[in-house]
């Protein structure tokens, strides 16, 4: 279909940029995945074709290239084609539906809109012509020698220069102007593209004497340029400002070439500058992109999330870079990304690090990158340590930080924060309760009342139920271990109950099993007394079973809590030694926290 002839059902023309913007904003894997169950296979996603019956998946989605294909029925196309086939829509209706879903305004193209569309197309053409001119000047023109020398010093290879169409803007005030005029580009359009400026005596070149790096949209059109000074001139970078086809803070440099590698590894490396990104690509890290700013925007994070979940942030190691990192991880996590922080030595950026230490060392840095939560906690805890706060205040502040994280992460990072501050984890757990004076506020004037009698110990409660109904001992022997009884006398009675061969004899059988153990016999007798000293009495077998089931629940939860404490201690030791916690231990800790939280909610729901 001619991309310049998009009509709705009444033959009114739809703005051509609607399709371009809709395809750029629509994640084909997410959209098709809402209709077809997909699973990853290599670089593709595969599933059962919705257009013909099959038992073996032959339906493939290529997220990095934006199309789908069924090798069974031979149908295929982009996300628009899928919507048309599945919903039985016309092209304009499918475009309208997807555009609304992507938040793209759809309006019939008025004469004014047609002029805007035409202007954008002309800007794209002007940018293409300028990029070709800059690149040709870099490679062939005598005045490009200074740029070629600079690129050689930066270690850029001929293949890299060609892949990124790196160019050079000659120092002349009208070299590009002449090239654009010769190519039929209106200087007014070129000025709107940011290529020319208007002066008192007419138009002149905006970029002069700079290394030129073009930026493309995710759909491949050149939308902007970055001009790098070759000496100490300021500004170091001269970038395209807002134009009809480009808004800073929305796009990312090199995403159009990094998408395939990102989909394959489910990861992207994000750096700040053009040359940092280009250096990583040259070193083999084909999933690198550049933010071209000081911090992420939600639009950039959403764009990244289309292609990968894990985002490795590698900004400069100076204070400004670390501050930008801290802001960026919040934006990324809010958009559903999982950020990791790549730490470089002080004074290094990705470009200098790669050139100094090589690709293998950078890979090591990637492998040892920090989880975003640890990075944020470290910055806050460093500040607490610097302030030398009193222990109680530090604990309250640290607990507040921990509670600002996802709840399932609280226990793990509470241990980490406590270890860094040199205080027990329980100080953090109790800090929030202690800090709330309402927990200790008097509730009116009351007279002194003697404390109530202590309830029977769990051991006594278990034996009371089993002495009443010895047959239950065999049923609960495997669920209530003898080690539950700390009192050796009670343990002897429990062992005897579990070993009884004839439970039908009831209490008489219990006394017989105890033989001449007078101390144990006396305890059993006390459990059967109906006076106030025997507080635990059960009406029937159902009540005894219910009580023993609650005991089993308590014991199970206690074992889970103990295992969690063991992992807490292990993680604290790892953190203290400067190491990382193994993935399997982190996963087990997370599962324990989830299970304990579920049990707590069940308890509260039954009260």
LINLIN-V143071 format. One record per residue. N is the residue number from 0. RES is the residue in one small letter. SS is DSSP state (~ for helix, > for strand, _ for the rest). PHI is phi as a letter, one per 20 degrees, with the letter a starting at -180 (none if undefined). OMEGA is omega in whole degrees, 0 to 359 (999 if undefined). Layout:
n=N res=RES ss=SS phi=PHI omega=OMEGA
n=N res=RES ss=SS phi=PHI omega=OMEGA
This chain:
n=0 res=x ss=_ phi=none omega=177
n=1 res=x ss=_ phi=f omega=184
n=2 res=x ss=_ phi=f omega=178
n=3 res=x ss=_ phi=e omega=181
n=4 res=x ss=_ phi=c omega=178
n=5 res=x ss=_ phi=d omega=184
n=6 res=x ss=> phi=c omega=172
n=7 res=x ss=_ phi=e omega=185
n=8 res=x ss=_ phi=f omega=180
n=9 res=x ss=_ phi=e omega=180
n=10 res=x ss=_ phi=m omega=173
n=11 res=x ss=_ phi=f omega=185
n=12 res=x ss=> phi=f omega=175
n=13 res=x ss=> phi=e omega=180
n=14 res=x ss=_ phi=g omega=183
n=15 res=x ss=~ phi=f omega=180
n=16 res=x ss=~ phi=f omega=178
n=17 res=x ss=~ phi=f omega=180
n=18 res=x ss=~ phi=f omega=182
n=19 res=x ss=~ phi=g omega=182
n=20 res=x ss=~ phi=f omega=180
n=21 res=x ss=~ phi=f omega=179
n=22 res=x ss=~ phi=f omega=180
n=23 res=x ss=~ phi=f omega=184
n=24 res=x ss=~ phi=e omega=184
n=25 res=x ss=_ phi=e omega=175
n=26 res=x ss=_ phi=e omega=186
n=27 res=x ss=~ phi=f omega=181
n=28 res=x ss=~ phi=f omega=179
n=29 res=x ss=~ phi=f omega=182
n=30 res=x ss=~ phi=f omega=181
n=31 res=x ss=~ phi=f omega=179
n=32 res=x ss=~ phi=f omega=176
n=33 res=x ss=_ phi=f omega=178
n=34 res=x ss=_ phi=d omega=186
n=35 res=x ss=_ phi=c omega=176
n=36 res=x ss=_ phi=f omega=184
n=37 res=x ss=_ phi=d omega=172
n=38 res=x ss=> phi=c omega=186
n=39 res=x ss=> phi=f omega=174
n=40 res=x ss=> phi=b omega=185
n=41 res=x ss=_ phi=m omega=179
n=42 res=x ss=_ phi=e omega=185
n=43 res=x ss=> phi=d omega=167
n=44 res=x ss=> phi=d omega=184
n=45 res=x ss=> phi=c omega=178
n=46 res=x ss=> phi=a omega=179
n=47 res=x ss=_ phi=e omega=185
n=48 res=x ss=_ phi=f omega=179
n=49 res=x ss=_ phi=f omega=186
n=50 res=x ss=_ phi=d omega=174
n=51 res=x ss=_ phi=b omega=182
n=52 res=x ss=_ phi=f omega=177
n=53 res=x ss=_ phi=b omega=177
n=54 res=x ss=_ phi=d omega=178
n=55 res=x ss=_ phi=d omega=184
n=56 res=x ss=_ phi=f omega=174
n=57 res=x ss=_ phi=c omega=182
n=58 res=x ss=> phi=e omega=184
n=59 res=x ss=> phi=d omega=174
n=60 res=x ss=> phi=d omega=180
n=61 res=x ss=> phi=d omega=184
n=62 res=x ss=_ phi=f omega=184
n=63 res=x ss=_ phi=f omega=181
n=64 res=x ss=_ phi=d omega=172
n=65 res=x ss=_ phi=m omega=177
n=66 res=x ss=> phi=b omega=179
n=67 res=x ss=> phi=c omega=182
n=68 res=x ss=> phi=b omega=172
n=69 res=x ss=> phi=d omega=182
n=70 res=x ss=_ phi=e omega=175
n=71 res=x ss=_ phi=e omega=181
n=72 res=x ss=_ phi=d omega=175
n=73 res=x ss=_ phi=m omega=176
n=74 res=x ss=_ phi=f omega=180
n=75 res=x ss=> phi=a omega=179
n=76 res=x ss=> phi=q omega=179
n=77 res=x ss=_ phi=e omega=184
n=78 res=x ss=~ phi=f omega=177
n=79 res=x ss=~ phi=f omega=179
n=80 res=x ss=~ phi=f omega=180
n=81 res=x ss=~ phi=f omega=180
n=82 res=x ss=~ phi=f omega=179
n=83 res=x ss=~ phi=f omega=182
n=84 res=x ss=~ phi=f omega=187
n=85 res=x ss=~ phi=f omega=185
n=86 res=x ss=~ phi=e omega=182
n=87 res=x ss=_ phi=m omega=183
n=88 res=x ss=_ phi=e omega=168
n=89 res=x ss=_ phi=f omega=180
n=90 res=x ss=~ phi=g omega=180
n=91 res=x ss=~ phi=f omega=180
n=92 res=x ss=~ phi=f omega=177
n=93 res=x ss=~ phi=f omega=180
n=94 res=x ss=~ phi=f omega=179
n=95 res=x ss=~ phi=f omega=181
n=96 res=x ss=~ phi=f omega=180
n=97 res=x ss=~ phi=f omega=179
n=98 res=x ss=~ phi=f omega=177
n=99 res=x ss=~ phi=f omega=180
n=100 res=x ss=~ phi=f omega=182
n=101 res=x ss=~ phi=e omega=180
n=102 res=x ss=_ phi=m omega=179
n=103 res=x ss=_ phi=d omega=180
n=104 res=x ss=_ phi=f omega=179
n=105 res=x ss=_ phi=d omega=177
n=106 res=x ss=_ phi=c omega=174
n=107 res=x ss=> phi=f omega=186
n=108 res=x ss=_ phi=f omega=176
n=109 res=x ss=_ phi=e omega=175
n=110 res=x ss=~ phi=g omega=178
n=111 res=x ss=~ phi=f omega=179
n=112 res=x ss=~ phi=f omega=177
n=113 res=x ss=~ phi=f omega=178
n=114 res=x ss=~ phi=f omega=178
n=115 res=x ss=~ phi=f omega=178
n=116 res=x ss=~ phi=g omega=180
n=117 res=x ss=~ phi=f omega=178
n=118 res=x ss=~ phi=f omega=179
n=119 res=x ss=~ phi=f omega=179
n=120 res=x ss=~ phi=f omega=178
n=121 res=x ss=~ phi=f omega=178
n=122 res=x ss=~ phi=f omega=176
n=123 res=x ss=~ phi=g omega=181
n=124 res=x ss=~ phi=f omega=179
n=125 res=x ss=~ phi=f omega=179
n=126 res=x ss=~ phi=f omega=178
n=127 res=x ss=~ phi=f omega=180
n=128 res=x ss=~ phi=f omega=179
n=129 res=x ss=~ phi=f omega=180
n=130 res=x ss=~ phi=f omega=179
n=131 res=x ss=~ phi=f omega=179
n=132 res=x ss=~ phi=f omega=180
n=133 res=x ss=~ phi=f omega=182
n=134 res=x ss=~ phi=f omega=179
n=135 res=x ss=~ phi=f omega=178
n=136 res=x ss=~ phi=f omega=179
n=137 res=x ss=~ phi=f omega=188
n=138 res=x ss=~ phi=f omega=194
n=139 res=x ss=~ phi=d omega=188
n=140 res=x ss=_ phi=f omega=177
n=141 res=x ss=~ phi=g omega=181
n=142 res=x ss=~ phi=f omega=179
n=143 res=x ss=~ phi=e omega=182
n=144 res=x ss=~ phi=g omega=181
n=145 res=x ss=~ phi=f omega=178
n=146 res=x ss=~ phi=f omega=179
n=147 res=x ss=~ phi=f omega=177
n=148 res=x ss=~ phi=f omega=180
n=149 res=x ss=~ phi=f omega=180
n=150 res=x ss=~ phi=f omega=178
n=151 res=x ss=~ phi=f omega=178
n=152 res=x ss=~ phi=f omega=178
n=153 res=x ss=_ phi=e omega=177
n=154 res=x ss=_ phi=m omega=181
n=155 res=x ss=_ phi=f omega=181
n=156 res=x ss=_ phi=e omega=178
n=157 res=x ss=~ phi=f omega=180
n=158 res=x ss=~ phi=f omega=179
n=159 res=x ss=~ phi=f omega=180
n=160 res=x ss=~ phi=f omega=179
n=161 res=x ss=~ phi=f omega=183
n=162 res=x ss=~ phi=f omega=183
n=163 res=x ss=_ phi=d omega=177
n=164 res=x ss=_ phi=l omega=180
n=165 res=x ss=_ phi=f omega=184
n=166 res=x ss=> phi=c omega=180
n=167 res=x ss=> phi=b omega=175
n=168 res=x ss=> phi=e omega=182
n=169 res=x ss=_ phi=f omega=185
n=170 res=x ss=_ phi=f omega=179
n=171 res=x ss=_ phi=f omega=181
n=172 res=x ss=_ phi=e omega=185
n=173 res=x ss=_ phi=c omega=180
n=174 res=x ss=~ phi=f omega=179
n=175 res=x ss=~ phi=f omega=178
n=176 res=x ss=~ phi=g omega=179
n=177 res=x ss=~ phi=f omega=179
n=178 res=x ss=~ phi=f omega=181
n=179 res=x ss=~ phi=f omega=178
n=180 res=x ss=~ phi=f omega=179
n=181 res=x ss=~ phi=f omega=179
n=182 res=x ss=_ phi=e omega=177
n=183 res=x ss=_ phi=n omega=181
n=184 res=x ss=_ phi=e omega=177
n=185 res=x ss=_ phi=f omega=179
n=186 res=x ss=~ phi=g omega=178
n=187 res=x ss=~ phi=f omega=177
n=188 res=x ss=~ phi=f omega=180
n=189 res=x ss=~ phi=f omega=177
n=190 res=x ss=~ phi=f omega=177
n=191 res=x ss=~ phi=f omega=177
n=192 res=x ss=_ phi=f omega=181
n=193 res=x ss=_ phi=n omega=182
n=194 res=x ss=_ phi=e omega=181
n=195 res=x ss=> phi=c omega=173
n=196 res=x ss=> phi=c omega=177
n=197 res=x ss=> phi=e omega=177
n=198 res=x ss=> phi=d omega=182
n=199 res=x ss=_ phi=f omega=183
n=200 res=x ss=_ phi=d omega=177
n=201 res=x ss=> phi=o omega=184
n=202 res=x ss=> phi=e omega=175
n=203 res=x ss=> phi=b omega=182
n=204 res=x ss=> phi=f omega=177
n=205 res=x ss=_ phi=f omega=181
n=206 res=x ss=_ phi=e omega=179
n=207 res=x ss=_ phi=b omega=176
n=208 res=x ss=_ phi=m omega=183
n=209 res=x ss=> phi=c omega=171
n=210 res=x ss=> phi=f omega=187
n=211 res=x ss=> phi=d omega=181
n=212 res=x ss=> phi=c omega=180
n=213 res=x ss=> phi=f omega=176
n=214 res=x ss=> phi=d omega=180
n=215 res=x ss=> phi=d omega=173
n=216 res=x ss=_ phi=f omega=179
n=217 res=x ss=_ phi=f omega=178
n=218 res=x ss=_ phi=e omega=170
n=219 res=x ss=_ phi=o omega=180
n=220 res=x ss=_ phi=f omega=175
n=221 res=x ss=> phi=f omega=186
n=222 res=x ss=> phi=d omega=184
n=223 res=x ss=> phi=a omega=178
n=224 res=x ss=> phi=c omega=169
n=225 res=x ss=> phi=d omega=180
n=226 res=x ss=> phi=d omega=184
n=227 res=x ss=> phi=e omega=177
n=228 res=x ss=> phi=f omega=181
n=229 res=x ss=_ phi=e omega=177
n=230 res=x ss=_ phi=c omega=182
n=231 res=x ss=_ phi=e omega=181
n=232 res=x ss=_ phi=f omega=176
n=233 res=x ss=_ phi=d omega=357
n=234 res=x ss=_ phi=f omega=180
n=235 res=x ss=_ phi=f omega=177
n=236 res=x ss=> phi=d omega=174
n=237 res=x ss=> phi=d omega=189
n=238 res=x ss=> phi=d omega=174
n=239 res=x ss=_ phi=f omega=175
n=240 res=x ss=_ phi=e omega=182
n=241 res=x ss=_ phi=f omega=178
n=242 res=x ss=> phi=c omega=177
n=243 res=x ss=_ phi=f omega=181
n=244 res=x ss=_ phi=d omega=185
n=245 res=x ss=> phi=b omega=174
n=246 res=x ss=_ phi=c omega=180
n=247 res=x ss=_ phi=f omega=180
n=248 res=x ss=_ phi=n omega=178
n=249 res=x ss=_ phi=d omega=182
n=250 res=x ss=_ phi=e omega=177
n=251 res=x ss=_ phi=c omega=180
n=252 res=x ss=> phi=f omega=174
n=253 res=x ss=_ phi=m omega=178
n=254 res=x ss=~ phi=f omega=180
n=255 res=x ss=~ phi=f omega=178
n=256 res=x ss=~ phi=d omega=182
n=257 res=x ss=~ phi=e omega=188
n=258 res=x ss=~ phi=g omega=184
n=259 res=x ss=~ phi=f omega=179
n=260 res=x ss=~ phi=f omega=180
n=261 res=x ss=~ phi=f omega=180
n=262 res=x ss=~ phi=f omega=182
n=263 res=x ss=~ phi=f omega=184
n=264 res=x ss=~ phi=d omega=186
n=265 res=x ss=_ phi=l omega=180
n=266 res=x ss=> phi=b omega=174
n=267 res=x ss=> phi=c omega=173
n=268 res=x ss=> phi=d omega=182
n=269 res=x ss=> phi=d omega=177
n=270 res=x ss=> phi=d omega=184
n=271 res=x ss=_ phi=e omega=192
n=272 res=x ss=_ phi=d omega=179
n=273 res=x ss=~ phi=g omega=187
n=274 res=x ss=~ phi=f omega=172
n=275 res=x ss=~ phi=f omega=181
n=276 res=x ss=~ phi=f omega=181
n=277 res=x ss=~ phi=f omega=178
n=278 res=x ss=~ phi=f omega=179
n=279 res=x ss=~ phi=f omega=177
n=280 res=x ss=~ phi=g omega=181
n=281 res=x ss=~ phi=f omega=180
n=282 res=x ss=_ phi=e omega=176
n=283 res=x ss=_ phi=o omega=180
n=284 res=x ss=_ phi=e omega=189
n=285 res=x ss=_ phi=f omega=180
n=286 res=x ss=_ phi=d omega=181
n=287 res=x ss=> phi=e omega=174
n=288 res=x ss=> phi=c omega=179
n=289 res=x ss=> phi=c omega=182
n=290 res=x ss=_ phi=e omega=179
n=291 res=x ss=_ phi=l omega=179
n=292 res=x ss=_ phi=a omega=182
n=293 res=x ss=_ phi=e omega=180
n=294 res=x ss=_ phi=b omega=182
n=295 res=x ss=_ phi=f omega=169
n=296 res=x ss=_ phi=d omega=177
n=297 res=x ss=~ phi=g omega=179
n=298 res=x ss=~ phi=f omega=179
n=299 res=x ss=~ phi=f omega=180
n=300 res=x ss=~ phi=f omega=179
n=301 res=x ss=~ phi=f omega=178
n=302 res=x ss=~ phi=f omega=178
n=303 res=x ss=~ phi=f omega=184
n=304 res=x ss=~ phi=f omega=177
n=305 res=x ss=_ phi=f omega=189
n=306 res=x ss=_ phi=d omega=183
n=307 res=x ss=_ phi=b omega=176
n=308 res=x ss=_ phi=e omega=184
n=309 res=x ss=> phi=e omega=182
n=310 res=x ss=> phi=d omega=180
n=311 res=x ss=> phi=e omega=182
n=312 res=x ss=> phi=e omega=182
n=313 res=x ss=_ phi=c omega=177
n=314 res=x ss=_ phi=e omega=181
n=315 res=x ss=_ phi=g omega=184
n=316 res=x ss=_ phi=e omega=180
n=317 res=x ss=_ phi=e omega=184
n=318 res=x ss=~ phi=f omega=180
n=319 res=x ss=~ phi=f omega=180
n=320 res=x ss=~ phi=f omega=179
n=321 res=x ss=~ phi=f omega=176
n=322 res=x ss=~ phi=f omega=178
n=323 res=x ss=~ phi=f omega=178
n=324 res=x ss=~ phi=f omega=181
n=325 res=x ss=~ phi=g omega=178
n=326 res=x ss=~ phi=f omega=185
n=327 res=x ss=~ phi=f omega=184
n=328 res=x ss=~ phi=f omega=177
n=329 res=x ss=~ phi=f omega=181
n=330 res=x ss=~ phi=f omega=182
n=331 res=x ss=~ phi=f omega=182
n=332 res=x ss=~ phi=f omega=178
n=333 res=x ss=~ phi=f omega=180
n=334 res=x ss=_ phi=e omega=177
n=335 res=x ss=_ phi=n omega=176
n=336 res=x ss=_ phi=e omega=174
n=337 res=x ss=> phi=d omega=185
n=338 res=x ss=> phi=e omega=170
n=339 res=x ss=> phi=c omega=184
n=340 res=x ss=> phi=d omega=178
n=341 res=x ss=_ phi=e omega=184
n=342 res=x ss=_ phi=e omega=178
n=343 res=x ss=_ phi=d omega=177
n=344 res=x ss=_ phi=f omega=180
n=345 res=x ss=_ phi=g omega=178
n=346 res=x ss=_ phi=n omega=182
n=347 res=x ss=_ phi=d omega=167
n=348 res=x ss=_ phi=c omega=184
n=349 res=x ss=~ phi=g omega=181
n=350 res=x ss=~ phi=f omega=181
n=351 res=x ss=~ phi=f omega=180
n=352 res=x ss=~ phi=f omega=180
n=353 res=x ss=~ phi=f omega=182
n=354 res=x ss=~ phi=f omega=182
n=355 res=x ss=~ phi=e omega=189
n=356 res=x ss=~ phi=d omega=177
n=357 res=x ss=_ phi=n omega=185
n=358 res=x ss=~ phi=f omega=182
n=359 res=x ss=~ phi=f omega=179
n=360 res=x ss=~ phi=f omega=178
n=361 res=x ss=~ phi=f omega=177
n=362 res=x ss=~ phi=f omega=177
n=363 res=x ss=~ phi=f omega=178
n=364 res=x ss=~ phi=f omega=177
n=365 res=x ss=~ phi=f omega=182
n=366 res=x ss=~ phi=f omega=182
n=367 res=x ss=_ phi=d omega=182
n=368 res=x ss=_ phi=f omega=183
n=369 res=x ss=> phi=e omega=168
n=370 res=x ss=> phi=f omega=185
n=371 res=x ss=~ phi=f omega=180
n=372 res=x ss=~ phi=f omega=180
n=373 res=x ss=~ phi=f omega=179
n=374 res=x ss=~ phi=g omega=181
n=375 res=x ss=~ phi=f omega=179
n=376 res=x ss=~ phi=f omega=180
n=377 res=x ss=~ phi=g omega=180
n=378 res=x ss=~ phi=f omega=181
n=379 res=x ss=~ phi=f omega=182
n=380 res=x ss=~ phi=f omega=175
n=381 res=x ss=~ phi=g omega=179
n=382 res=x ss=~ phi=f omega=178
n=383 res=x ss=~ phi=f omega=180
n=384 res=x ss=~ phi=f omega=179
n=385 res=x ss=~ phi=f omega=182
n=386 res=x ss=~ phi=f omega=180
n=387 res=x ss=_ phi=l omega=181
n=388 res=x ss=_ phi=f omega=172
n=389 res=x ss=_ phi=g omega=187
n=390 res=x ss=~ phi=g omega=182
n=391 res=x ss=~ phi=f omega=180
n=392 res=x ss=~ phi=f omega=178
n=393 res=x ss=~ phi=f omega=179
n=394 res=x ss=~ phi=f omega=180
n=395 res=x ss=~ phi=f omega=181
n=396 res=x ss=~ phi=f omega=180
n=397 res=x ss=~ phi=f omega=179
n=398 res=x ss=~ phi=f omega=177
n=399 res=x ss=~ phi=f omega=178
n=400 res=x ss=~ phi=f omega=182
n=401 res=x ss=~ phi=f omega=182
n=402 res=x ss=~ phi=f omega=173
n=403 res=x ss=_ phi=e omega=180
n=404 res=x ss=_ phi=e omega=174
n=405 res=x ss=_ phi=g omega=190
n=406 res=x ss=~ phi=g omega=181
n=407 res=x ss=~ phi=f omega=181
n=408 res=x ss=~ phi=e omega=188
n=409 res=x ss=~ phi=g omega=187
n=410 res=x ss=~ phi=f omega=182
n=411 res=x ss=~ phi=f omega=185
n=412 res=x ss=~ phi=e omega=171
n=413 res=x ss=~ phi=f omega=177
n=414 res=x ss=~ phi=f omega=180
n=415 res=x ss=~ phi=f omega=182
n=416 res=x ss=~ phi=f omega=180
n=417 res=x ss=~ phi=f omega=179
n=418 res=x ss=~ phi=f omega=179
n=419 res=x ss=~ phi=f omega=181
n=420 res=x ss=~ phi=e omega=179
n=421 res=x ss=_ phi=m omega=179
n=422 res=x ss=_ phi=c omega=181
n=423 res=x ss=_ phi=f omega=178
n=424 res=x ss=~ phi=g omega=180
n=425 res=x ss=~ phi=f omega=176
n=426 res=x ss=~ phi=f omega=178
n=427 res=x ss=~ phi=f omega=181
n=428 res=x ss=~ phi=g omega=183
n=429 res=x ss=~ phi=e omega=188
n=430 res=x ss=~ phi=f omega=183
n=431 res=x ss=~ phi=f omega=179
n=432 res=x ss=~ phi=f omega=182
n=433 res=x ss=~ phi=f omega=183
n=434 res=x ss=~ phi=f omega=182
n=435 res=x ss=_ phi=e omega=183
n=436 res=x ss=~ phi=f omega=180
n=437 res=x ss=~ phi=f omega=180
n=438 res=x ss=~ phi=f omega=183
n=439 res=x ss=~ phi=d omega=183
n=440 res=x ss=_ phi=f omega=177
n=441 res=x ss=_ phi=f omega=181
n=442 res=x ss=_ phi=d omega=180
n=443 res=x ss=_ phi=n omega=182
n=444 res=x ss=_ phi=f omega=178
n=445 res=x ss=_ phi=c omega=175
n=446 res=x ss=_ phi=e omega=179
n=447 res=x ss=_ phi=f omega=179
n=448 res=x ss=_ phi=c omega=180
n=449 res=x ss=_ phi=f omega=180
n=450 res=x ss=_ phi=g omega=179
n=451 res=x ss=_ phi=f omega=179
n=452 res=x ss=_ phi=f omega=180
n=453 res=x ss=_ phi=f omega=178
n=454 res=x ss=_ phi=f omega=179
n=455 res=x ss=_ phi=g omega=177
n=456 res=x ss=_ phi=f omega=181
n=457 res=x ss=~ phi=g omega=182
n=458 res=x ss=~ phi=f omega=180
n=459 res=x ss=~ phi=f omega=181
n=460 res=x ss=~ phi=f omega=179
n=461 res=x ss=~ phi=f omega=182
n=462 res=x ss=~ phi=f omega=180
n=463 res=x ss=~ phi=g omega=179
n=464 res=x ss=~ phi=f omega=184
n=465 res=x ss=~ phi=f omega=177
n=466 res=x ss=~ phi=f omega=177
n=467 res=x ss=~ phi=f omega=183
n=468 res=x ss=_ phi=b omega=185
n=469 res=x ss=_ phi=g omega=181
n=470 res=x ss=_ phi=f omega=181
n=471 res=x ss=~ phi=f omega=183
n=472 res=x ss=~ phi=g omega=180
n=473 res=x ss=~ phi=f omega=182
n=474 res=x ss=~ phi=f omega=186
n=475 res=x ss=~ phi=d omega=184
n=476 res=x ss=_ phi=g omega=181
n=477 res=x ss=_ phi=f omega=184
n=478 res=x ss=_ phi=e omega=177
n=479 res=x ss=_ phi=d omega=183
n=480 res=x ss=_ phi=f omega=179
n=481 res=x ss=~ phi=f omega=180
n=482 res=x ss=~ phi=f omega=177
n=483 res=x ss=~ phi=f omega=185
n=484 res=x ss=_ phi=e omega=177
n=485 res=x ss=_ phi=f omega=179
n=486 res=x ss=_ phi=f omega=185
n=487 res=x ss=~ phi=f omega=180
n=488 res=x ss=~ phi=f omega=181
n=489 res=x ss=~ phi=f omega=179
n=490 res=x ss=~ phi=f omega=179
n=491 res=x ss=~ phi=f omega=180
n=492 res=x ss=~ phi=f omega=180
n=493 res=x ss=~ phi=f omega=178
n=494 res=x ss=~ phi=g omega=180
n=495 res=x ss=~ phi=f omega=179
n=496 res=x ss=~ phi=f omega=181
n=497 res=x ss=~ phi=f omega=183
n=498 res=x ss=~ phi=e omega=182
n=499 res=x ss=_ phi=g omega=180
n=500 res=x ss=_ phi=e omega=184
n=501 res=x ss=_ phi=c omega=183
n=502 res=x ss=~ phi=f omega=182
n=503 res=x ss=~ phi=f omega=181
n=504 res=x ss=~ phi=f omega=177
n=505 res=x ss=~ phi=m omega=184
n=506 res=x ss=~ phi=f omega=180
n=507 res=x ss=~ phi=f omega=178
n=508 res=x ss=~ phi=f omega=178
n=509 res=x ss=~ phi=f omega=180
n=510 res=x ss=~ phi=f omega=180
n=511 res=x ss=~ phi=f omega=181
n=512 res=x ss=~ phi=f omega=181
n=513 res=x ss=~ phi=f omega=175
n=514 res=x ss=_ phi=l omega=184
n=515 res=x ss=_ phi=d omega=177
n=516 res=x ss=_ phi=f omega=187
n=517 res=x ss=~ phi=f omega=181
n=518 res=x ss=~ phi=f omega=179
n=519 res=x ss=~ phi=f omega=178
n=520 res=x ss=~ phi=f omega=180
n=521 res=x ss=~ phi=f omega=179
n=522 res=x ss=~ phi=f omega=179
n=523 res=x ss=~ phi=f omega=179
n=524 res=x ss=~ phi=f omega=180
n=525 res=x ss=~ phi=f omega=179
n=526 res=x ss=~ phi=f omega=182
n=527 res=x ss=~ phi=e omega=181
n=528 res=x ss=_ phi=f omega=180
n=529 res=x ss=_ phi=e omega=182
n=530 res=x ss=_ phi=e omega=185
n=531 res=x ss=_ phi=f omega=181
n=532 res=x ss=_ phi=f omega=178
n=533 res=x ss=_ phi=d omega=188
n=534 res=x ss=_ phi=f omega=184
n=535 res=x ss=_ phi=e omega=176
n=536 res=x ss=_ phi=c omega=182
n=537 res=x ss=_ phi=d omega=184
n=538 res=x ss=_ phi=f omega=184
n=539 res=x ss=_ phi=b omega=182
n=540 res=x ss=~ phi=f omega=180
n=541 res=x ss=~ phi=f omega=179
n=542 res=x ss=~ phi=f omega=178
n=543 res=x ss=~ phi=f omega=179
n=544 res=x ss=~ phi=f omega=180
n=545 res=x ss=~ phi=f omega=180
n=546 res=x ss=~ phi=f omega=180
n=547 res=x ss=~ phi=f omega=176
n=548 res=x ss=~ phi=f omega=177
n=549 res=x ss=~ phi=f omega=177
n=550 res=x ss=~ phi=f omega=179
n=551 res=x ss=~ phi=g omega=179
n=552 res=x ss=~ phi=f omega=180
n=553 res=x ss=~ phi=f omega=180
n=554 res=x ss=~ phi=f omega=178
n=555 res=x ss=~ phi=f omega=180
n=556 res=x ss=~ phi=f omega=178
n=557 res=x ss=~ phi=f omega=178
n=558 res=x ss=~ phi=f omega=178
n=559 res=x ss=~ phi=f omega=179
n=560 res=x ss=~ phi=f omega=181
n=561 res=x ss=~ phi=f omega=178
n=562 res=x ss=~ phi=f omega=178
n=563 res=x ss=~ phi=f omega=178
n=564 res=x ss=~ phi=f omega=177
n=565 res=x ss=~ phi=f omega=179
n=566 res=x ss=~ phi=f omega=175
n=567 res=x ss=~ phi=g omega=181
n=568 res=x ss=~ phi=f omega=180
n=569 res=x ss=~ phi=f omega=180
n=570 res=x ss=~ phi=f omega=179
n=571 res=x ss=~ phi=f omega=178
n=572 res=x ss=~ phi=f omega=179
n=573 res=x ss=~ phi=f omega=179
n=574 res=x ss=~ phi=f omega=182
n=575 res=x ss=~ phi=f omega=180
n=576 res=x ss=_ phi=e omega=180
n=577 res=x ss=_ phi=m omega=181
n=578 res=x ss=_ phi=e omega=178
n=579 res=x ss=_ phi=d omega=181
n=580 res=x ss=_ phi=e omega=179
n=581 res=x ss=_ phi=g omega=183
n=582 res=x ss=~ phi=g omega=183
n=583 res=x ss=~ phi=f omega=177
n=584 res=x ss=~ phi=f omega=177
n=585 res=x ss=~ phi=f omega=181
n=586 res=x ss=~ phi=f omega=179
n=587 res=x ss=~ phi=f omega=179
n=588 res=x ss=~ phi=f omega=180
n=589 res=x ss=~ phi=f omega=179
n=590 res=x ss=~ phi=f omega=179
n=591 res=x ss=~ phi=f omega=179
n=592 res=x ss=~ phi=f omega=180
n=593 res=x ss=~ phi=f omega=181
n=594 res=x ss=~ phi=f omega=179
n=595 res=x ss=~ phi=f omega=179
n=596 res=x ss=~ phi=f omega=177
n=597 res=x ss=~ phi=f omega=180
n=598 res=x ss=~ phi=f omega=179
n=599 res=x ss=~ phi=f omega=180
n=600 res=x ss=~ phi=f omega=178
n=601 res=x ss=~ phi=f omega=179
n=602 res=x ss=~ phi=f omega=181
n=603 res=x ss=~ phi=f omega=182
n=604 res=x ss=~ phi=f omega=182
n=605 res=x ss=~ phi=e omega=181
n=606 res=x ss=_ phi=f omega=999
